[in-house]
Amino acid sequence: KLIMFYPYFLLGNYLSEHEFIRIFEMPKNFKRRMNVRLIGGITFAAVMGFLLFEAWRDTPKEIVDFANAFKHRFPYVEQYDSDALVGVLKHSVIYLLSIAASLGFMMLIPMRRLPLITRAGELSLYVYLLHVFFVMAWRQYVTDAFVPQAWLALLIMIGVALLIVGIIIHPLVVRVLRPLIEIDIRPIVEKQEDLSK
């Protein structure tokens, strides 16, 4: 799973180092600013529209399989029930959709602090590490019969996801868990340096 997510981390690191994010700074000219937002909105809406269409036409099992592809849960051959080359091509489409949706969303966000969105971005490590406990609880206590239709399941899952992120980034939760997640290794490094001298 770590290897599957590595391209996202690598891309993020590369874009940060090369200040690629400056491309998304809104132009001062109103017309140009609206053009950037329009392109971003169309890109994001196209990906979301495709995913909603897939959820609408697919069976619950197909939706789970599609979601697992985005979560990179299984090897290519197992995930797509095909040979490795076809699996790589299908997986490349998953990467492309994910990156297109992310970039489109970034083009919509104003270049200023937005209370919840900025905080969620700054604390994304907390969300990444802690959401799994909520997912495990959901699987344990929520039955398949809870949601009768695929499109309703998608809407409920979006709402639940937003709620989970809201809980995880709450200041009290962050304060309690900061020592476990943001481990300060400086004393260990200093001690190692002292021992090596």
Residue, then its C-alpha position, 0 to 999 in steps of 0.5 A: k500500500l505504501i508503494m502504491f501511495y508513494p507517487y502521490f508523496l513524491l509528486g507533492n514533494y517535487l511540486s513543493e520543492h519547485e514552487f509549482i504551487r505558485i501556478f495556482e496563485m490567482p491572477k490579479n486580473f478578474k477575467r484571468r482569475m475567473n478563467v483559472r477558476l472555470i478550468g479548475g471547476i470544470t476539471f473537478a466537476a468532470v471527475m466527480g461527475f464520472l465517479l457519481f455516474e459510476a456509483w449510479r450505474d454500478t452494483p454495490k460490489e462494483i462500487v466497493d471494487f472501484a473504491n478499493a482501486f482508489k485505496h490501492r488495497f490489492p495488487y494489480v492482478e487481483q484488483y482488476d482480475s486481469d494481466a499485469l499490463v492491463g492492471v498497470l494501465k487501469h491503475s494509471v487511470i486511477y492516478l490520473l483521475s486523483i491528480a486531476a481532481s486534486l489540481g482542479f480543486m486547488m484551482l478553486i480554492p482562494m489563496r488565503r486561509l479558509p478555517l476548516i479547509t486550511r486546518a484539514g490540510e495542515l493536519s492531513l497527517y492526523v487524518y491519514l493516520l487516524h481515519v482507519f480507526f473510524v473506518m474499522a468501527w464503521r465496518q464493525y457496527v454498520t451493516d450492509a442493509f443500512v443503505p439501500q441504494a448506491w447513490l445514497a450510500l455515496l452521499i452518506m459516505i461523503g457526509v461521514a467522511l467530512l464528519i470524521v475529518g472534523i472530529i480528527i482535526h478538532p483542537l482537543v483531539v490534536r492536543v491530546l494526540r500531538p505527542l504520539i504523532e509529532i514525535d520530537i526526535r531532536p533529543i534522540v539525535e542530540k544524544q546520538e551525536d554526543l555518543s559518537k563524539 
